[in-house]
Amino acid sequence: DQAHVSDTQVMVEFENGNFNFTFPNPKNVSEFSMTLFKGREKKEICAFHLSKERVISKSNVTYCQTQNSSSSTTFILKNLERKHIDVYTYCLEIFLPPPYIECYLKETYLYVQDKEDCFSLGRVPWIIIGLIIFAISCVCCVVACCLRNKNQKCESNSLEYNSEYMPMAAVNAAKKPRI
């Protein structure tokens, strides 16, 4: 039996806030290694090695975990932020049986929308606008009440409401002192 590398595409899924990179395992292979690199400089972030004697999972970052089944290997990327946007490269190396396959590469671009962006573009502006409108309404109500009270005081000071002339009051003649 010859080693066979499946030519199917990497399956990238977004599930429960995590990105899952699922790669099919090579068929008729007893020892192989899979590695996930980040960026054009190919910084290793996760690796998985399977042989008859043991299974080794390795992660150089806190946000990557490896999961393996008989048919596939999955690299799970958790709690990603905007800084994790990059090209991710998968490398498959087959050790046994010969011939040795050095590195079978597949690339995929991963875009992460920041959680803070989602929140700030959602509710916060509407909350601020609502508070500003409420404050303006309160100021308008206070000004209207003050003006109404001032008008009522002015009207109560007037003695005659329907006359356009000031009323003239009768004045008693001053009494002369008796000596």
Beta strands, then each sheet from edge to edge (+ up, - down):
strand 1: 11-15
strand 2: 18-24
strand 3: 31-38
strand 4: 43-50
strand 5: 55-59
strand 6: 64-68
strand 7: 72-77
strand 8: 86-96
strand 9: 101-110
sheet 1: 1+ 2- 7+ 6-
sheet 2: 5+ 4- 3+ 8- 9+
end
